[in-house]
């Protein structure tokens, strides 16, 4: 049996230049979600801290190529999470509490955080790449996500997945969760959070009772066949008037291709 603890550091507000407290959605279930099927989200990763041998899930991440993963910049920011020798990703996982027989664990060997990310100054450019020393083997449980075109615009609904908490500051699931969330326009999102808090490089999605939450940071939001968002931050989880805020992947395609 696999023993794994989930950390919950997101319940406290970060120091950001805004009157709206920002809660990062990593370092801790999808709110209003459903159990995924094994292999349903083959690009979903568990991002883990192995410093003390406890394999602590603290963020999500996303398979891009066999040796390059995508996550949120804040997941690798700070002294506890910026040393690759203490970090690993696990692909093909489904139930974090058991050995499913489909997992592929890989040590992280290099972190490429966006050069202009700083959560003390608005959480802009919240994206990072992870390199692994041994390439993943793609199969029906593990495969890469499809990037959109640079500047591609998405409307409708997105699908968010992860092992984050079921409610803000609440319990965590063992089984991977997913939920469909409506994409919110930039103008509506700025009306909620404030014009200075929502950058062009962000995309908002969610509604009351359906949202990402702590432990989902760095994980995927997909729109059809494409990766459209990376779980980033928000006020609470599934709260009226405050959708989840995601890194808008189509804004960073050129950056990803240049650094992968």
LOKE-572227 format. One record per atom (N, C-alpha, C, CB): y, x, z. Coordinates in steps of 0.001 Angstrom, whole numbers, plus 500000, padded with zeros to 6 digits. Each point is the difference from the previous one (the first is absolute). Glycine has a CB too. Layout:
N
YXZ/...
This chain:
260
498815500833500000/501185499167500000/501240500872500000/498762498183501204/502232501394498054/501258500693499892/500960499443501048/499623500424497529/500924500437503306/500975499571500986/501381500382499516/498329500236501868/502577498804498074/501314500268499442/501037499188500746/499002500497497750/502056500179502674/501092499332500703/501178499823499060/499243500974502194/501464497921497955/501183499746499187/501232500119500877/498700498484498453/502243502349501118/501212500237500775/501058498969499663/499478502439500087/501325497200500898/501080499039499805/501308500595500504/498383498072500221/502261502718498932/501288500567500357/501144499161499455/498964502260500036/500735496711499152/501057499322499256/500735498946500791/498697500433498000/500913499288503207/500638498914500729/501388500352500507/497753499243500642/502636501991499263/501351500380500409/500863500239498785/499112501010502102/502151498676498015/500916500172498869/500339501451499813/500935497738500386/499223502641498331/500409501358499685/501505500084499957/497894500375498717/502604500837501473/501439500204499910/500411500021498548/500011501280502156/500586497639497376/500449499902498613/501406499433500005/497631499680499137/503153500660499867/501393499589499986/500176498556499569/500612502341499526/498884496731501278/500050498591499649/499962499171501255/498888500448497812/501663498345502135/499899499087501123/498652499306500022/502461499670499928/496782500425498996/498665499414499941/498987501049500402/500701498398498187/498514501362502893/499002500998500380/498908500096498956/500487499571502402/499146501646497264/498952500231499014/498718500371500721/501691500736498274/497200498656501336/498716500302500590/499089500551498915/500293498198501756/499306503044498399/499115500533498987/498616499407500175/501333502123499891/497973497728499021/498747499255500027/498801500919499968/501135498119498872/499040503072501668/498905500927500140/500014500568501384/500059500537497577/499046500395502724/499866500541501347/499585498864500935/501750501805499545/497367497475500261/499414499082500938/498541500328500079/501693498203499520/496939493625496513/499320499308498947/501074499393499237/497897499581501251/501969500497497923/500796499148499146/500194498673500736/499129501124497862/502090498327502140/500276498718500636/499655498887499020/501834501017501435/497362498001499025/499636498865499161/499017500351498920/502194499068500463/497045501996499733/499115500496498956/498576499488500068/501399501971499977/497799498581499126/498594499632499823/499172501262499938/500621497881498784/498137502057501704/499106501148499873/499789500343498530/498859499374502156/501293501892497523/499686500463498646/498490500111499826/502189501251499886/497371498846498874/498604500282499695/499827501512499823/499713497718498896/499116502814501437/499784501430499747/500263500335498540/498305500073501844/502521500929497911/500316500418498644/501070499197499318/497729500755499872/502861498249500806/501013499155499356/501288500770499711/499022498021501168/501283502938499706/501212500806499833/499611501479500010/501437498210501118/498011502270497774/499431501358499985/501043501109500116/498170499092498620/503096500556501253/501075500985500128/500541500089501436/500594499564497605/498927499563503279/500482499976501386/499429501171500798/500195497497499877/500682503175500859/499586501123500848/500386499751501450/500242501562498056/498945498971502831/500386500148501399/500517501423500178/498279498274500795/502942501863499700/500618501307500237/499861500293501490/501660499735498052/497684501385502293/499572500227501371/500450501340500559/498067498564499525/502198501422501769/500301501208500767/498708500457500668/502427499287500395/497172501951499339/498738500519500546/500241501124501006/498859499380497861/502358500685502664/500359501093500908/499008500147501139/502380499632499423/497263499286501221/499124500052501165/498599499479499700/502006499728501432/497635500194497302/498664499596499611/499733498513500122/499288502218500684/501770496973499484/499805498564500203/500196499168498733/500746500345502327/499647500299496583/500171499314498720/500905498771500136/497731500816499303/503508499411501101/500929498920500293/500695499517498720/500345500942502315/499425497807497335/500701499386498872/501440499714500421/497841498973499108/503125501578500154/501388499739500353/500822499467498834/499810501784501691/499675498317497089/500710499495498821/498980499676498921/502069501358500558/498376497929498443/499229499838498785/500423501041498982/499744497548500450/499519502535498482/500358500836498856/499274499439498788/500358502076501454/499898498519497379/499553499412498735/499426501080499106/501732498193500180/497104501562499234/499408500940499048/500762499921498677/497720499777501108/502720501374498416/500620500076498677/499059500699499030/502297500042501036/497434501227499198/498998500744499235/498946500511500987/501711500680498204/497207499917501324/498984500471500937/500511500974501057/498396499672498186/502705501051501531/500489500953501001/501427499722500474/498505501667498967/502104497235500608/501367499687500397/500082498571500529/500884501621498287/499680498243502902/500159498706500646/501491499726500200/497745500232501158/502597498492498965/501380499572500214/500103499336501365/500368499694497509/500713500578503217/500232499335501276/501503499881500220/497819500893500953/502573498584500192/501420499892500338/500501501329500554/499738497533500469/501500502799499243/500575501234500510/500029500050501510/501354500126497960/498885498740502704/500083500032501465/498650500225500657/501947498487499856/496957501314499391/498672500259500570/499748501491500218/499173497935498872/501589502897500444/499803501458500141/501276500654500515/498305499985498127/502493499251502584/501247500516500529/499882500185501511/501288498875498142/499141502249502363/499933500263501428/498908500976500342/500886497751500415/499230502871500735/499131501112500363/498540499616500138/501926500983501134/497771497757499169/498606499606500184/499267499747498691/500664499025502159/500086500747496751/499355499567498774/500443500773498771/499815497784501019/500704503417499171/500417500772498836/499178501271499813/502281499085500307/496605501038500408/499123501157499875/498719499572499300/500972501053502089/498816499365496683/498834499500499261/498665500337500638/501354500206497979/498577500869502795/498702500356500566/499524498985501043/500548502398499583/500332496743500894/499635498982500971/499766498623499383/501299501280501657/498726498641497011/499967498713499335/498870499903498989/502445499836500334/497054498946499500/499005499742498963/500186498585499476/498372501617501067/501084498143497745/499947498645499451/498540499596499883/502182500316498727/497561498381501402/498647499473499822/500063498919498929/499350500516502420/499947499706496480/499911499042498899/498708499204500113/501366501517498522/498600497320500878/498780499201499964/499647499351501316/499224501490498249/501717498505502704/499712499401501300/500233498497499950/500634502144501149/498715497139499753/500117498554500072/500140499560501455/498643499764497888/500349500607502918/500020499722501431/500211501317500731/498469497981499736/502683502184500879/500320501270500648/499125500297501205/502309499709499213/497014499288501330/499188500195501201/498565500383499705/501449498376501118/498145501588497612/498619500316499654/499966500933498803/499235497785500902/499636502862498910/499779500786498793/499447499074498926/499583502122501342/501219497651497628/499599499073498945/499090500649498971/502129498793500344/497860502539499624/499201500720499019/500707500175498670/497998499117501113/503250500423498811/500769500105498751/501220500915500158/499233497691499381/500963502832501826/501202500778500293/499957501398499384/500230498713502114/500951501774497541/500189501390499598/501193500535500792/499036499600497644/500708501307503281/501061500595500814/500412501331499391/499125498859502081/502178501386497844/500521501238499441/501152500521500864/499315499263497678/500678502032502546/501099500624500723/501227500096499107/498369501296501402/502796498452499179/501265500170499281/500378501467500026/500754497659500596/499563502895498252/500351501421499919/501471500244499698/497695500423499252/503001498560500225/501411500158499662/500704498656500088/499460501948498502/501730498062502102/500845498818500087/501247500235499161/499124499443502317/501184499621496780/501217500085499198/500847498771500331/498827501310498121/502048498836502851/500888498911500381/501218499995499080/499213500134502405/501286498685497266/501195499947499140/501121500793500652/499329497731499095/501299503096500104/500997500930500524/501227499310500589/499205501623498323/501026497115501325/501182499296500493/499665498898501001/501093500514497842/497703499528502720/499663499000501022/500509500442501370/497964499323498679/502653499733502017/500391500216501390/500178498634500636/501134502227499476/497961497404501456/500089498641500539/501203499806500904/497542499858499856/503095501212500539/501231499846500775/501178499571499127/499157501732501585/500668498331497096/501064499645499072/499534498959498994/500969502278500280/498391496663500218/499763498837499178/498621499833499396/502320500174499552/496751500745500700/498637499862499502/499926499956498483/499450498805502084/501536501739497256/499958500094498553/498990501066499596/502409499253499831/496947500582499014/499038500976499466/498797500180500931/501894501174498845/497579497716501667/498888500041500958/498673500115499255/501330498623501648/498397502578497863/498793500252499217/499568501446500181/500665498240498323/498045501978501642/499444501352500077/498673500025499259/501145500430502222/498468500769497343/498690500224499401/499162500860500926/500968499802497685/497738499975502293/499040500789500763/499010500622499034/500259498510502028/499497502771498139/498978500686499216/498787500266500883/501762501060498521/497051498774500902/498762500290500731/499291501182499356/499777497577500673/499494503189500161/499357501209499513/498787499747499146/500829501102501988/498469497806498278/498809499620499237/500262498644499360/498459501312501553/501433498617497143/500325498770499278/499060498860500390/500874501379498099/499665497420501921/499174498818500214/499103499765498795/501773498999501472/497097500371498761/499111499563498929/500253498520499758/498244501748500596/502252497910498235/500282498598499711/498704499235499754/502229500641499031/497675498187501590/498847499117499849/500504498569500199/498340501793500828/500777497249499417/500454498608500111/500735499726501311/498082499333498567/501858501615502360/500707499846501260/501267500851500084/497816499498501051/502309501477498059/501136500922500027/500505500205498579/499100501157502068/502171498517497699/500607500266498695/501514499990500155/498028498960498780/502659501543500198/501436500159500072/500766498753499595/499651502383499549/501566497551500950/500886498888499680/500719500282498677/500305499484502469/500202499471496877/500770500156498772/501482499951500317/498149498961498657/502587502056500900/501440500006500203/500686499097498988/499864502326500913/501246497067499473/500793499246499030/500797500954499119/500150498058501598/500600501407497479/500950500803499229/501235500259500861/499155499026497800/501510502094501944/501252500271500694/500982498849499757/499626502503499774/500878496916501315/500960498917499899/499416498621499792/501495501659499124/497180498219500827/499374498695499791/500357499042501129/498120501102498761/502182497647500915/500426498999500973/498875499000500242/502400500275499276/497403499366501989/498936499066500357/500579498764500685/498388501920500230/501021496930499458/500328498740500658/498689499303500347/502217499789498744/497871499082501935/498778499273500367/499480500463501336/499442499714497600/499249500525502453/499360500392501257/499394501387499902/499532497606500486/500416503071500639/499283501252500124/498857499851500994/502090501275499434/496963499647500497/498877500024500937/500131501245500866/498493498732498382/501554501065502918/500106501091500957/498688500104500764/502510499681500208/497039501549500020/498749500197500730/500175501094501050/498675499269497978/500466500665503045/500054501021501040/499263499591501256/502162500725499081/497834500203501868/499381499782501309/501063499859501087/497979501297499255/503211498294500388/501072499876500978/499787498822500942/501538501034498352/499354498853502636/499845498993501041/500103498579499458/500934501631501615/498461497428499117/499969498596499595/501329499303500261/497558499968500469/503169500538500502/501341499522500331/500812501204500432/499158497693500689/502153502148499398/500842501103500439/499597500451501404/501887499140498566/497687502117501560/499560500539501273/498663499461500461/502356500263500571/496889499073498532/498767499324500392/498754500819499768/501124497903499501/497759501397500359/498690500620499878/499761500493498573/499143498520501840/499986502474498067/499653500550498696/498581499579499604/501543501958500409/498217497837498300/498670499610499538/499166501224499650/500938497845499138/497768501989500839/499120501045499482/499836499874498488/498794500061502199/501217498701497304/499745499729498581/501320499954499231/497904498713500595/502106501909498248/501177500025499139/500470498583499687/499228502178499015/502085497614501105/500619498703499755/500874500040498744/499960499530502469/500281499289496952/500956499907498896/500702498649500042/498590501554498594/502600498399500810/500754498754499959/500882500010498757/499972499804502536/500255499000496897/500918499837498886/501382499667500553/498123499227498469/502881501530501070/501362499809500507/500969499796498833/499471501419502032/501455497650498089/500978499774498924/501060501100499989/499614497519500172/500692502985498635/501059500993499860/501355499316500142/498540501420498495/502309499212502273/501334499476500293/501028500790499193/499285499287502339/501707500057497111/501004500718499221/500786500963500877/500163498054498442/500383502976500923/500814500960500744/501179499312500681/499325501793498388/501298497270500923/501168499333500583/499628499194501235/501030499896497735/497827499402502210/499551499229501169/499628500919501147/499177498192498490/500202502950501175/499607500947501037/501238500623500649/497850500477498764/503159499805500429/501254500549500552/500718498969500871/500216501495497987/499654497224501652/500579498960500844/499345499992501384/500504498633497948/498197501720502087/499269500016501266/500323501225500837/498191498716498905/501727502460500459/500105501248500749/501399500625499972/497612500360499489/503173499273499527/501291500635499817/500007500809498726/500337500072502463/500782499896496824/500091500651498695/499747501488500076/501602498265499314/498788502376501777/499863501457500100/498601500442500386/502379500097500614/496753498981499779/498658500357500457/498948499952498906/500643499140502202/499607500131496717/499008499828498944/500489500734498753/499259497751500946/500057503346498735/500360500825498848/499317499481498737/500301501990501511/500194498466497333/499374499630498725/498558500487499924/502245500082498905/497416500931501856/498653500572499988/499045499285500950/501019502178499409/499374496652501084/499156499197500883/499702498665499346/500973501126502025/497891498285498329/499619498670499547/499522499226501223/499368500834497659/501046497914502470/499681499200501180/499009498896499653/502267500500500948/496856499180499996/498994498961499780/499509499478501341/499306501063497817/500334497663502224/499462499403501218/500634498656500293/499569502274500881/499820496993500033/500509498713500448/499507499779501425/500037499059497623/500385499869502992/499602499743501379/498484499966500114/502120498715500388/497345502130500473/498567500028500250/499176500789499012/500326497854501019/500321502771497976/499275500813499025/500800501270499743/498957497941498927/500479503187501489/500777501233499955/499089501176500309/502098498772500685/498404502419499063/499355501205500498/500480500233501432/499833501004497653/499516499929503054/500380500219501394/499679501438500391/499592497562500549/500492502757500754/499781501372500436/498589500473499641/501642499645501869/498273501569497616/498733500550499536/499786499833498519/499091499534502210/501760499655497128/499899499801498551/500872500974499221/499512497604500421/501426503067500248/500912500926499321/499260500953499080/501538499840501936/499065500421496919/499412500932499052/498942499391499124/500483501753501594/499099497021498711/498988499321499211/500591499269498811/498649499767502048/500493499611497151/500441499448498708/500472498556500036/498425501547498992/502545498164500160/500244498651499524/499813500047498493/501625499427501911/497454499784497568/499734499975498568/500518498696499405/497972501470500312/502495498634498449/500479498851499241/499208499963498705/502344500116501024/496702498967498896/499089500021498862/499194501282500027/501574498586498642/498475502167500266/499209501225499899/500743501236500491/498828498975498085/502389500870502423/500840501163500284/500328500152501486/500954499755497723/499246501479502671/500535500279501321/501512499773499940/498139501690500526/502336497298500161/501432499693499949/500735500374501273/499464498166498454/499804501992502659/500674500334501246/499155500833500929/501261497928499768/499428502791501120/499372500748501086/500567499435501294/499691502129498584/499464497436502314/500462499382501238/500889500956500770/497926498609500095/503277500921500261/500984500892500593/500505499521501362/500656500637497702/500156498298502335/500584499602501276/500352498514499996/500896502327500307/499607497192500807/500423498613500096/500401499667501415/498498499397498116/502038499416502062/500331499512501333/498913499035500453/502484500279499565/496724500145501430/498854499207500411/498985499907498882/501452498702501549/497659500329498526/498957499799498985/499840498500499764/498794502149500680/501482497402498103/499887498583499672/501066499141500661/497583500359499732/503581500263500560/501085499300500689/500862499228499004/500005501769501790/500435497056498602/500875499178499168/501232500794499566/499190497934501190/501033502122497497/501204500619499480/499946501504499836/501165498167501031/497737502469499331/499914501458499883/498707500407499297/501373500254502095/498647499816496583/498800500427499262/499713501466500252/500453498282498240/498333502132501423/499670501410500076/500741500783498932/497758499423500930/502547501833499387/500712500868499062/499043501100499546/502252499510501107/497683500693497576/499059500932499390/500756501002499137/498190498243500022/501279502944499870/500491500952499016/499648499471498619/499752501954501614/501231497949497496/499757499463498658/499458501109499108/501843498283500285/496877501645499419/499314501103499323/500581500277498622/497939499420501255/502460499533498012/500515500227498644/501268500850499998/499011497817499320/501647502289501803/501182500842500139/499619501479500084/501179498111501154/497567502170499219/499579501369500290/498905500528499060/500609499549502357/499110499758496556/498920500422499110/500240501410499485/499621497617499341/501579502669500213/500290501344499489/499811501048501090/501621499021498354/498783500665502851/499822500938501138/498520500233500268/502171499220501017/497044499720498971/498560500132500242/499369500881498924/499947497726501106/500355502004497632/499408500756498911/500412501481500048/499990497903498615/501219502363501827/500479501380500072/499377500780501153/502126499234498983/497418500070502041/499501500683501208/498499499867500217/502208499600500987/497136499538498263/498558499774500212/499183501204499532/500354497522499722/
